[in-house]
Amino acid sequence: MAVDAIPDFLAEQRDDAAEELQPLILDFETFWERKLWHQLTDALVRFFSDPKSAPQRLAFYKVFILKFAEKINQLKLVDLALKAATQCTDDQERLSFLSSVVKKVDHDSSQDALVYASVAVARVKLNLNQLDDARKDLDVAEKVLDSFDSVETIVHAAFYDANASYYQRKMDFANYYRTSLLYLACIDLSSLSTEERHKRAYYLSLAALVSNSIYNFGELLLHPILDVLARSEDDAWLRDLLFAFNRGDLGAYDVLSDNIASNKLLGEHSAHLRQKIYLAALTEAVFRRPPHDRTMTFATIAQETKVRQSEIEHLFMKALSLGLLRGTIDQVDEVAHVTWVQPKVLDLKQIGSMRRRLLDWDSNINKLGNWIETAGKDVWAA
């Protein structure tokens, strides 16, 4: 369409638009005539953000916005394009459309917009199950992001969200957990629907539990997204299970075992989960002890963790290899010496236990002071 035909196009779109959107299109005409690109861009953002504009977005982008695309903020240009892309008939059309957007913003001065558009292309490729191509796009985007001193939060959020989707499809639980939390750190949680928050909390919880490398759920336990599970009749047990692991609570784990068995993913990893709760029970048993009393016999560990005494050595060595504990093991005397235990988020019960230990420590200090004062009267007098 020629530039001089734009007013006719806007007039046609104004006639077709919902009544409340017509004043915005009138603004488009004014800003277009006066070449007020910033004001025109803001008006377009408001227009595209209204759900009633959906049928007209693609036409507006292709016929109108592309006429002055290089004159407006390139990140906002991509944002408008992404909203227009929702009106494509299928993922193949969407991929072709967004690929043209990538080419449009591929300039040295608009690398943030390039990343934003490239991540959108990667998401479409994920939908088309083109996982390898999507990974290449995300890797290129990551290199560009790493070269920035700062970038708009919306770009980082899109990048982490696309990565989380990729790792979810690859069943890479640890990386899914990490990138999902990074995504949540970039957004306002209230911007997600209740259904979306529930879904993310559910998948994050499963990923934390079945991952081979995640043994500390502190970041997730403190995140408000878990509150949605607490209010769920069907999935509240999953939140309870996370806290049971954090406490090393074997009793709570056994109570929830039926839920574990009925969940397909958790059921497939039941042996791993059992070992994980044993490790949690071991670290909790060490944590409850004061630093000067962390030499434990195999019999004591077996009593605390419910693990057979013949398997204690393997359990302790596993904890050492994972960095959950530091110390040594005496195989002959069947004694474990612990010098350090990995810090973790404490619940109220654990905080209460720590409070009692501090009170005991304070009492012991007072007793020591009284003994020194009694035993050393002559010395103090001298």
C-alpha positions in Angstrom: 0.0 0.0 0.0 1.3 3.5 -0.9 1.9 6.0 1.9 -0.8 8.3 0.6 -3.4 5.5 0.9 -2.8 5.2 4.7 -5.6 7.7 5.6 -8.1 5.6 3.7 -6.9 2.5 5.4 -7.2 4.1 8.8 -10.7 5.3 8.0 -11.8 1.8 7.0 -10.3 0.3 10.2 -12.0 2.9 12.3 -15.4 2.0 10.8 -14.7 -1.7 11.5 -13.4 -1.2 15.1 -15.3 -1.4 18.3 -16.8 1.9 19.4 -14.4 2.4 22.3 -11.4 1.9 20.0 -12.5 4.4 17.3 -11.1 7.5 19.2 -7.7 5.8 19.3 -7.7 5.3 15.5 -8.6 8.9 15.1 -5.5 9.7 17.2 -3.5 7.5 14.8 -4.6 9.7 11.9 -3.6 12.9 13.8 -0.2 11.6 14.9 0.5 10.2 11.4 -0.2 13.5 9.7 2.0 15.3 12.2 4.7 12.6 12.2 4.5 12.4 16.0 6.1 8.9 16.2 6.4 8.6 19.9 2.8 9.5 20.5 1.7 7.3 17.7 3.6 4.4 19.2 2.1 4.8 22.6 -1.4 5.0 21.0 -0.7 1.8 19.1 0.5 0.0 22.2 -2.8 1.0 24.0 -4.8 -0.2 20.9 -3.0 -3.5 20.6 -3.3 -4.2 24.4 -7.1 -4.1 24.1 -8.5 -7.6 23.4 -11.1 -6.1 21.1 -8.3 -5.0 18.7 -7.3 -8.6 18.0 -9.0 -9.0 14.6 -7.2 -5.8 13.3 -3.7 -6.2 14.7 -2.1 -8.1 11.8 -3.5 -5.8 9.2 -2.4 -2.7 11.2 1.1 -4.1 11.5 1.6 -5.1 7.9 -0.1 -2.2 6.3 0.4 0.7 8.7 3.2 0.1 11.2 5.8 -1.1 8.7 5.6 2.2 6.9 7.3 3.9 9.8 8.9 1.0 11.7 12.4 2.3 11.6 11.3 5.6 13.2 9.9 4.1 16.5 11.4 2.3 19.5 12.5 -1.1 18.2 11.6 -3.0 21.3 8.1 -1.6 21.2 8.0 -2.5 17.5 8.7 -6.1 18.4 6.1 -6.0 21.2 3.5 -4.9 18.7 4.6 -7.6 16.3 4.2 -10.3 18.9 0.7 -9.1 19.7 -0.1 -9.1 15.9 1.4 -12.6 15.6 -1.3 -14.0 17.9 -3.7 -13.6 14.9 -1.7 -15.8 12.6 -3.6 -18.9 11.5 -1.0 -21.5 12.5 2.6 -21.8 13.9 4.1 -22.0 10.4 2.6 -18.7 9.4 3.6 -17.3 12.8 7.2 -18.5 12.3 7.4 -16.9 8.9 6.0 -13.6 10.2 8.3 -13.4 13.3 11.3 -14.4 11.2 10.7 -11.3 9.1 10.5 -9.2 12.3 13.9 -10.6 13.3 15.4 -9.3 10.0 13.7 -6.0 10.5 15.3 -5.3 13.9 18.7 -6.8 13.1 20.8 -3.7 13.6 23.7 -2.8 15.9 21.5 -0.2 17.6 18.6 -2.5 18.4 20.2 -5.7 19.7 17.8 -5.9 22.6 14.9 -5.9 20.2 16.7 -8.6 18.1 17.0 -10.8 21.2 13.3 -10.2 22.0 12.3 -11.2 18.5 14.7 -14.2 18.3 13.4 -15.6 21.5 9.8 -15.3 20.1 11.0 -17.3 17.0 12.5 -19.9 19.3 9.2 -20.3 21.2 7.4 -21.0 17.9 10.0 -23.5 16.9 9.5 -25.3 20.3 5.8 -25.5 19.5 6.7 -27.0 16.1 9.0 -29.5 18.0 12.1 -28.1 16.3 14.1 -28.3 19.5 17.6 -28.2 18.1 16.8 -25.1 16.0 15.2 -23.4 19.0 18.3 -24.2 21.1 20.5 -22.5 18.6 18.4 -19.4 18.6 18.4 -19.3 22.4 22.2 -19.8 22.5 22.7 -16.9 20.1 20.3 -14.7 22.2 22.2 -15.6 25.4 25.5 -14.5 23.9 24.0 -11.1 22.9 22.4 -10.8 26.4 25.7 -11.5 28.1 27.3 -8.6 26.2 24.8 -6.1 27.6 25.5 -4.1 30.8 21.7 -3.7 31.2 18.6 -4.6 29.3 14.8 -4.2 29.7 13.3 -6.8 32.2 10.8 -7.8 29.5 13.6 -9.2 27.4 15.2 -11.2 30.2 11.8 -12.5 31.2 11.0 -13.7 27.6 14.5 -15.4 27.4 14.1 -17.3 30.7 10.6 -18.3 29.9 11.5 -19.7 26.5 14.5 -21.6 28.1 12.2 -23.0 30.7 9.9 -24.3 28.0 12.8 -25.9 26.2 14.2 -27.6 29.3 10.7 -28.8 30.2 10.4 -30.5 26.8 13.9 -32.0 27.3 13.0 -33.3 30.8 16.0 -31.4 32.1 14.6 -30.8 35.6 17.4 -28.9 37.2 17.7 -26.3 34.4 13.9 -26.0 34.2 13.9 -25.3 37.9 16.6 -22.7 37.6 15.3 -20.8 34.5 11.7 -20.9 35.8 12.7 -19.2 39.0 14.7 -16.6 37.0 11.7 -15.9 34.9 9.5 -15.4 38.0 12.1 -13.0 39.4 11.7 -10.9 36.3 7.9 -10.4 36.4 5.2 -9.2 38.6 3.5 -12.4 39.9 0.1 -10.7 39.8 0.5 -10.4 36.0 0.0 -14.2 35.8 -3.5 -15.7 35.9 -4.3 -18.0 38.9 -4.3 -20.9 36.5 -0.9 -20.0 35.2 0.5 -19.5 38.7 -0.8 -22.9 39.7 0.7 -24.6 36.7 4.1 -23.1 37.3 4.1 -23.9 41.0 3.1 -27.5 40.2 5.8 -28.1 37.6 8.5 -26.3 39.7 7.7 -28.5 42.6 7.9 -31.7 40.6 11.2 -30.5 39.0 12.7 -29.8 42.4 11.7 -33.2 43.7 12.8 -35.4 40.9 16.0 -33.5 39.9 19.3 -35.4 40.5 21.1 -32.2 41.6 18.6 -30.2 43.6 18.6 -31.0 47.3 17.9 -27.6 48.7 14.5 -26.1 47.9 15.0 -22.8 49.8 14.3 -20.4 46.9 11.1 -22.2 46.0 9.9 -22.6 49.6 10.2 -18.9 50.1 8.5 -17.9 46.8 4.9 -16.7 47.1 4.0 -18.7 44.0 3.7 -21.8 46.3 0.8 -20.1 48.0 -1.4 -21.1 45.1 -0.8 -24.8 45.9 -1.7 -24.3 49.6 -5.1 -23.2 48.4 -5.6 -26.1 46.0 -7.7 -29.0 47.1 -6.0 -31.4 44.7 -2.3 -30.3 44.9 -1.8 -29.0 48.4 -0.1 -32.3 49.3 2.7 -31.3 46.8 3.6 -28.2 48.9 3.5 -30.3 52.0 5.8 -32.8 50.4 8.4 -30.1 49.7 8.4 -28.9 53.3 8.6 -32.6 54.5 11.8 -32.9 52.4 13.1 -29.6 53.8 12.6 -30.9 57.3 13.8 -34.5 56.5 10.5 -35.6 57.9 10.2 -39.3 57.2 6.8 -39.6 59.0 5.2 -36.9 56.7 6.8 -38.5 53.7 5.2 -41.9 54.5 1.8 -40.2 55.0 2.1 -38.6 51.6 3.4 -41.8 49.9 0.0 -42.6 48.3 0.0 -39.2 46.5 3.6 -39.9 45.3 2.5 -43.3 43.9 -0.5 -41.8 42.1 1.6 -39.1 40.4 3.1 -40.6 37.2 6.4 -38.6 37.3 7.0 -39.0 41.0 6.0 -42.7 40.8 8.7 -43.2 38.1 11.3 -41.6 40.4 10.1 -43.2 43.7 13.5 -44.9 44.4 15.3 -41.6 43.9 12.8 -39.8 46.1 13.3 -42.4 48.9 17.0 -41.8 48.8 16.5 -38.1 48.7 14.3 -38.1 51.9 16.9 -40.3 53.6 19.6 -37.7 52.8 17.3 -34.9 54.0 16.8 -36.9 57.3 20.5 -37.3 57.6 21.3 -33.6 57.1 18.5 -32.6 59.5 19.8 -35.0 62.2 23.2 -33.4 61.9 21.7 -29.9 61.9 19.8 -30.5 65.1 23.0 -31.3 66.9 25.3 -28.6 68.3 28.6 -28.1 66.4 30.7 -29.8 69.2 28.5 -33.0 69.1 28.5 -34.0 65.4 30.3 -37.3 65.7 27.7 -39.9 65.1 27.8 -43.7 65.1 26.3 -45.7 62.3 23.7 -46.9 64.8 22.6 -43.4 65.7 22.4 -42.4 62.0 20.3 -45.6 61.3 18.0 -44.6 64.1 17.6 -41.1 62.9 17.2 -41.9 59.2 15.4 -45.3 59.3 18.1 -46.6 56.9 19.6 -50.1 57.5 22.9 -49.9 59.3 24.6 -51.7 56.5 23.6 -48.9 54.1 24.8 -46.0 56.3 28.2 -45.8 54.8 26.9 -45.5 51.3 24.3 -42.9 52.4 27.0 -40.8 54.2 29.4 -40.9 51.2 26.5 -39.9 48.9 25.9 -36.8 51.1 29.6 -36.0 51.0 29.7 -36.3 47.2 26.7 -34.0 46.8 28.2 -31.4 49.1 25.4 -31.7 51.6 27.9 -32.5 54.4 31.6 -32.2 55.0 33.5 -34.6 57.2 35.1 -38.0 57.4 34.0 -41.5 58.0 35.6 -44.2 60.1 34.6 -47.5 58.5 36.3 -49.7 61.2 34.7 -48.0 64.2 31.5 -47.2 62.2 31.6 -43.6 63.2 31.0 -40.4 61.0 32.6 -37.1 61.9 30.7 -34.1 60.5 32.3 -30.7 60.3 29.8 -28.8 58.2 26.2 -29.1 57.0 24.7 -27.3 54.0 22.5 -24.3 55.1 18.8 -24.4 54.3 15.6 -22.5 54.8 14.1 -23.2 58.2 10.4 -23.6 59.1 9.1 -22.5 62.5 9.8 -25.9 64.1 13.4 -25.8 63.0 13.8 -22.2 64.1 12.4 -23.3 67.5 15.0 -26.0 67.7 17.8 -23.5 66.9 16.4 -21.1 69.6 16.6 -23.9 72.2 20.2 -24.5 71.1 21.0 -20.8 71.6 19.4 -20.8 75.0 21.4 -23.9 76.0 24.6 -22.2 74.7 23.8 -19.1 76.7 23.2 -21.2 79.8 26.4 -23.0 79.4 28.3 -19.8 79.0 26.8 -18.5 82.2 27.7 -21.7 84.1 31.3 -21.5 82.7 31.5 -17.9 83.9 30.2 -18.8 87.4 32.7 -21.7 87.7 35.6 -19.5 86.6 34.6 -16.8 89.1 34.2 -19.4 91.9 37.4 -21.4 91.1 39.6 -18.3 90.6 38.8 -16.0 93.4 42.4 -15.7 94.6 43.5 -15.0 91.0 40.9 -12.3 90.5 41.8 -10.8 93.9 45.5 -10.7 93.0 
